[in-house]
């Protein structure tokens, strides 16, 4: 399971020798296993001078022996001189590429964490409930709850009214129990947002039963019945998550634009954002998903620049193929958050990158 702690740990790995970062799209709905292996071999040829044959074979063996239909993306991080050797598998595709750099290439991992928040979905009716968490388009854990519903009462009159009240009390206790278990899950393992699902009649009462901390994290709901397969609940949850993510990104870009030039609260464009990163002023870095830019890095002081003569150090600046990844890693090392935005014309107009500043 990929976490922010994993990325921080990977970001801290340094070596005097080049490190290898290999990303593979292994979605077998689009390509067969033979083509995946061929693509992997082609990428490994690009780093053959650095990566020993036995380590190249280790990657290919992993693909041959471990790959299944559910794995749509893989990331390998390799130090040819020894440790680390780490691989991550995902149920979502990644962009293929291989990188040979002093630091590990982590942009895609940050994108995944930003794009795919951890969601909790609660599906319920008057008797039962199913609670599961979703991360990277995958269901992680499932909890089932069942409370036996009272039997029907044949008599009418006051007895029937009392019985009806008993049923309503039972339903409210049932909803309260589900809400308590959901809050317990949140306190134990945490999740970013909550989705609730069930009949239109029961959802309003369940919303009221939720702890305020969960009400503030409520992302949306959808009408359904518990007899539906789990895959149906997953796909409906992903639709809600997609809508929330796009709305969040639109608000972020608007906020960035609104704060440009206002008391030096934000900057945009590659050059100004680079300057903010170099000055260690970045609080939150905003990047267009998939945007890349070549540039230079000073091996002495770590300065990042668009031209080879931007640093005052005596050392010759080193050319880097992906300056955006270097910028992201520098921002993470400074404690900044990184946000990725998909398909935003507004962010493109701002230069595809920007940052909110600490001061």
C-alpha positions as CSV (number, residue, x, y, z in Angstrom):
1,X,0.0,0.0,0.0
2,X,1.5,3.3,-1.1
3,X,1.6,6.1,1.6
4,X,3.0,9.6,2.0
5,X,5.6,8.1,4.3
6,X,6.8,5.8,1.5
7,X,7.4,8.8,-0.8
8,X,9.3,10.7,1.9
9,X,11.5,7.7,2.6
10,X,12.2,7.2,-1.2
11,X,12.8,11.0,-1.6
12,X,15.5,10.8,1.1
13,X,17.5,8.1,-0.7
14,X,20.7,9.5,-2.2
15,X,23.6,7.8,-4.0
16,X,26.9,8.7,-5.6
17,X,25.8,6.3,-8.4
18,X,22.7,6.9,-10.6
19,X,19.5,5.4,-9.3
20,X,17.0,3.7,-11.6
21,X,13.3,4.5,-11.5
22,X,11.2,2.3,-13.9
23,X,7.5,2.8,-14.5
24,X,5.5,0.2,-16.5
25,X,1.9,0.3,-17.8
26,X,0.8,-3.3,-17.3
27,X,-2.9,-2.9,-18.2
28,X,-3.7,-6.2,-19.9
29,X,-7.0,-4.9,-21.2
30,X,-5.0,-2.9,-23.7
31,X,-2.0,-5.1,-24.3
32,X,-1.0,-8.7,-23.8
33,X,1.7,-10.0,-21.5
34,X,4.2,-10.5,-24.4
35,X,3.9,-6.9,-25.4
36,X,4.4,-5.8,-21.7
37,X,7.6,-7.8,-21.5
38,X,8.8,-6.4,-24.8
39,X,8.2,-2.8,-23.6
40,X,10.0,-3.5,-20.4
41,X,13.0,-4.9,-22.3
42,X,13.1,-1.8,-24.5
43,X,13.1,0.5,-21.5
44,X,15.8,-1.5,-19.7
45,X,18.0,-1.2,-22.8
46,X,18.2,2.5,-22.1
47,X,19.8,2.0,-18.8
48,X,21.8,-1.2,-19.7
49,X,25.1,0.6,-19.1
50,X,24.1,1.3,-15.5
51,X,21.8,-1.6,-14.5
52,X,23.5,-5.0,-14.3
53,X,22.1,-7.9,-16.3
54,X,21.0,-9.8,-13.2
55,X,19.0,-6.8,-12.0
56,X,17.4,-6.4,-15.4
57,X,16.5,-10.1,-15.3
58,X,15.0,-9.6,-11.9
59,X,12.5,-7.1,-13.3
60,X,11.6,-9.4,-16.2
61,X,11.2,-12.4,-13.8
62,X,8.9,-10.3,-11.6
63,X,6.7,-9.5,-14.7
64,X,6.7,-13.1,-15.8
65,X,5.9,-14.6,-12.4
66,X,3.9,-12.0,-10.5
67,X,1.9,-10.1,-13.1
68,X,-1.9,-10.7,-13.1
69,X,-4.9,-9.0,-14.6
70,X,-5.5,-6.8,-11.6
71,X,-2.1,-5.1,-11.8
72,X,-2.3,-2.2,-14.2
73,X,0.8,-0.3,-13.2
74,X,4.2,-1.1,-11.7
75,X,7.0,1.0,-10.3
76,X,10.5,-0.3,-9.6
77,X,13.2,1.7,-7.7
78,X,16.7,0.3,-8.0
79,X,20.1,1.1,-6.8
80,X,22.4,-0.8,-9.1
81,X,25.1,-0.8,-6.4
82,X,22.9,-2.5,-3.8
83,X,19.9,-1.4,-1.9
84,X,17.2,-0.2,-2.4
85,X,15.2,-2.6,-4.5
86,X,11.5,-1.8,-4.2
87,X,8.5,-2.3,-6.3
88,X,5.0,-1.1,-6.0
89,X,2.0,-2.4,-7.9
90,X,-1.2,-0.5,-8.7
91,X,-4.7,-1.2,-10.0
92,X,-4.5,2.0,-12.1
93,X,-2.2,2.6,-15.1
94,X,1.0,4.7,-14.9
95,X,2.9,6.4,-17.6
96,X,5.8,4.3,-18.9
97,X,9.3,5.6,-18.5
98,X,12.7,4.9,-17.1
99,X,14.9,7.5,-15.3
100,X,18.6,7.3,-14.4
101,X,19.2,10.1,-11.9
102,X,20.9,10.9,-8.6
103,X,17.5,11.0,-7.0
104,X,14.6,8.6,-7.5
105,X,11.9,9.9,-9.9
106,X,8.8,10.2,-7.8
107,X,6.5,12.5,-9.7
108,X,4.0,9.7,-10.6
109,X,3.8,8.5,-7.0
110,X,2.9,11.9,-5.8
111,X,0.3,12.2,-8.6
112,X,-1.3,8.9,-7.5
113,X,-1.5,10.0,-3.9
114,X,-3.0,13.3,-4.9
115,X,-5.4,12.0,-7.5
116,X,-6.6,9.0,-5.5
117,X,-7.6,10.0,-2.0
118,X,-8.6,7.2,0.4
119,X,-12.4,7.0,0.5
120,X,-14.8,5.1,2.9
121,X,-18.1,4.0,1.4
122,X,-21.0,2.9,3.6
123,X,-23.9,1.0,1.9
124,X,-26.9,0.4,4.2
125,X,-30.5,-0.4,4.6
126,X,-32.7,-0.9,7.6
127,X,-31.1,-4.2,8.6
128,X,-27.7,-4.5,7.1
129,X,-24.7,-2.4,6.1
130,X,-21.4,-2.9,4.3
131,X,-18.4,-0.6,5.0
132,X,-15.4,-0.6,2.8
133,X,-12.4,1.6,2.1
134,X,-11.2,2.4,-1.5
135,X,-7.7,3.6,-2.5
136,X,-6.1,3.7,-5.9
137,X,-9.4,2.3,-7.4
138,X,-9.2,-0.8,-5.2
139,X,-11.3,-2.0,-2.3
140,X,-9.0,-2.5,0.7
141,X,-11.2,-3.8,3.6
142,X,-14.8,-4.8,4.0
143,X,-16.9,-4.8,7.2
144,X,-20.4,-6.3,7.2
145,X,-23.0,-5.4,9.8
146,X,-26.3,-7.2,10.3
147,X,-29.1,-6.3,12.8
148,X,-32.1,-8.6,12.7
149,X,-35.3,-6.6,12.0
150,X,-38.2,-7.2,14.3
151,X,-41.0,-9.5,12.9
152,X,-44.2,-8.1,11.6
153,X,-47.1,-7.5,13.9
154,X,-50.6,-8.6,12.8
155,X,-52.7,-6.5,15.3
156,X,-53.8,-2.9,14.6
157,X,-54.7,-0.1,17.1
158,X,-52.4,1.1,19.8
159,X,-50.5,-2.2,19.8
160,X,-49.7,-1.6,16.1
161,X,-48.6,1.9,16.9
162,X,-46.4,0.8,19.7
163,X,-44.9,-1.8,17.4
164,X,-44.3,0.8,14.7
165,X,-42.5,2.9,17.2
166,X,-40.4,-0.1,18.2
167,X,-39.4,-0.6,14.5
168,X,-38.4,3.1,14.1
169,X,-36.4,2.8,17.3
170,X,-34.7,-0.3,16.0
171,X,-33.8,1.5,12.7
172,X,-32.4,4.5,14.6
173,X,-30.2,2.3,16.8
174,X,-29.1,0.4,13.7
175,X,-28.0,3.7,12.0
176,X,-26.3,4.9,15.2
177,X,-24.3,1.6,15.4
178,X,-23.2,2.0,11.7
179,X,-22.2,5.6,12.3
180,X,-20.2,4.6,15.4
181,X,-18.4,1.9,13.6
182,X,-17.6,4.2,10.7
183,X,-16.2,6.8,13.0
184,X,-14.2,4.1,14.8
185,X,-12.7,3.1,11.4
186,X,-11.9,6.7,10.7
187,X,-10.1,7.2,14.1
188,X,-8.2,3.9,13.7
189,X,-7.0,3.9,10.0
190,X,-8.2,7.3,8.8
191,X,-9.6,8.1,5.4
192,X,-9.9,11.4,3.4
193,X,-13.6,11.4,2.4
194,X,-16.8,9.5,3.1
195,X,-19.5,8.3,0.6
196,X,-22.8,6.9,1.7
197,X,-25.3,4.8,-0.3
198,X,-28.7,3.2,0.2
199,X,-32.3,4.0,-0.2
200,X,-33.3,7.7,-0.6
201,X,-35.5,7.3,2.5
202,X,-32.8,6.2,4.9
203,X,-29.8,8.4,3.8
204,X,-31.1,11.6,5.4
205,X,-31.4,9.9,8.8
206,X,-28.0,8.4,8.5
207,X,-26.4,11.7,7.7
208,X,-27.8,13.1,10.9
209,X,-26.4,10.1,12.9
210,X,-22.8,10.8,11.6
211,X,-20.2,12.3,13.8
212,X,-19.5,16.0,12.9
213,X,-15.9,15.0,11.8
214,X,-17.5,12.6,9.2
215,X,-20.2,15.0,8.1
216,X,-17.5,17.5,7.2
217,X,-15.8,14.7,5.1
218,X,-19.0,13.7,3.3
219,X,-18.2,13.7,-0.5
220,X,-21.5,12.6,-1.8
221,X,-24.1,9.8,-1.9
222,X,-25.9,7.5,-4.4
223,X,-29.1,5.5,-4.3
224,X,-28.7,1.7,-4.4
225,X,-29.7,-1.6,-2.8
226,X,-27.5,-3.9,-0.8
227,X,-28.1,-6.9,-3.0
228,X,-26.0,-5.3,-5.7
229,X,-22.5,-6.8,-6.2
230,X,-19.5,-5.1,-4.5
231,X,-18.1,-4.1,-7.9
232,X,-21.2,-2.0,-8.5
233,X,-20.6,-0.1,-5.2
234,X,-16.9,0.4,-6.2
235,X,-17.7,1.9,-9.6
236,X,-20.4,4.2,-8.2
237,X,-18.0,5.3,-5.5
238,X,-15.3,6.1,-8.1
239,X,-17.8,8.3,-10.0
240,X,-18.3,10.3,-6.8
241,X,-14.6,10.5,-6.2
242,X,-13.9,11.7,-9.7
243,X,-16.4,14.5,-9.5
244,X,-15.1,15.6,-6.1
245,X,-11.5,15.6,-7.4
246,X,-12.2,17.7,-10.4
247,X,-14.2,20.2,-8.3
248,X,-11.3,20.4,-5.8
249,X,-8.8,21.0,-8.6
250,X,-10.9,23.8,-10.2
251,X,-11.2,25.6,-6.8
252,X,-7.4,25.2,-6.2
253,X,-6.5,26.8,-9.6
254,X,-9.0,29.6,-9.1
255,X,-7.4,30.3,-5.7
256,X,-4.0,30.3,-7.2
257,X,-5.0,32.8,-9.8
258,X,-6.8,35.0,-7.3
259,X,-3.6,35.2,-5.1
260,X,-1.1,36.1,-7.9
261,X,0.4,39.5,-7.2
262,X,-1.7,39.9,-4.0
263,X,0.8,40.5,-1.2
264,X,3.2,37.9,-2.8
265,X,0.9,35.0,-1.7
266,X,1.4,33.0,-4.9
267,X,3.4,32.7,-8.1
268,X,2.9,30.9,-11.4
269,X,4.9,29.8,-14.4
270,X,8.0,27.7,-14.4
271,X,10.6,30.5,-13.9
272,X,8.8,32.2,-11.0
273,X,7.9,28.9,-9.3
274,X,11.5,27.7,-9.7
275,X,12.7,30.8,-7.9
276,X,10.2,30.2,-5.1
277,X,11.5,26.6,-4.7
278,X,15.1,27.8,-4.8
279,X,14.3,30.3,-2.1
280,X,12.5,27.7,0.0
281,X,9.3,29.7,0.1
282,X,6.9,27.1,-1.3
283,X,4.0,26.0,1.0
284,X,2.0,24.2,-1.8
285,X,3.2,23.4,-5.3
286,X,0.6,23.1,-8.0
287,X,1.5,21.1,-11.2
288,X,-0.4,20.2,-14.3
289,X,-0.6,16.5,-14.6
290,X,1.9,15.1,-17.1
291,X,3.7,18.5,-17.7
292,X,7.4,18.2,-18.2
293,X,10.2,20.7,-18.8
294,X,14.0,20.2,-19.2
295,X,16.4,22.3,-17.3
296,X,19.5,22.3,-15.1
297,X,20.6,21.5,-11.6
298,X,23.7,22.7,-9.7
299,X,25.5,19.7,-8.1
300,X,27.0,22.1,-5.5
301,X,24.2,24.1,-4.1
302,X,21.2,22.3,-5.6
303,X,19.8,25.3,-7.5
304,X,17.4,24.5,-10.2
305,X,17.2,26.6,-13.4
306,X,16.1,26.9,-17.0
307,X,19.5,27.9,-18.3
308,X,23.0,26.5,-17.8
309,X,24.4,29.8,-16.5
310,X,21.9,30.7,-13.7
311,X,24.1,29.7,-10.7
312,X,27.1,31.5,-9.3
313,X,28.9,28.3,-8.2
314,X,32.0,27.3,-10.1
315,X,30.7,23.8,-10.9
316,X,29.1,23.3,-14.3
317,X,25.4,22.8,-14.1
318,X,24.0,19.4,-14.9
319,X,21.2,19.0,-17.5
320,X,18.1,17.2,-16.2
321,X,15.4,15.9,-18.5
322,X,12.5,16.5,-16.1
323,X,13.0,19.7,-14.2
324,X,9.4,19.5,-12.9
325,X,10.2,16.3,-11.0
326,X,13.4,17.9,-9.6
327,X,11.2,20.9,-8.5
328,X,8.7,18.6,-6.9
329,X,11.3,16.6,-5.0
330,X,12.9,19.9,-3.7
331,X,9.5,21.1,-2.6
332,X,8.8,17.8,-0.7
333,X,12.2,18.0,1.0
334,X,11.2,21.5,2.2
335,X,7.9,20.2,3.7
336,X,5.7,21.6,1.0
337,X,2.5,19.8,-0.3
338,X,2.2,18.9,-3.9
339,X,-1.1,19.1,-5.8
340,X,-1.6,17.8,-9.4
341,X,-4.4,19.1,-11.7
342,X,-5.8,17.2,-14.7
343,X,-6.9,18.9,-17.9
344,X,-7.2,22.5,-16.6
345,X,-7.1,25.2,-19.3
346,X,-6.9,27.7,-16.6
347,X,-3.7,26.2,-15.1
348,X,-2.3,25.9,-18.6
349,X,-2.8,29.6,-19.1
350,X,-0.9,30.2,-15.9
351,X,2.1,28.3,-17.2
352,X,1.2,24.8,-16.1
353,X,2.8,25.3,-12.6
354,X,2.4,27.5,-9.7
355,X,2.9,27.7,-5.9
356,X,1.4,29.2,-2.8
357,X,4.1,30.8,-0.7
358,X,4.9,30.6,3.0
359,X,5.9,34.3,3.1
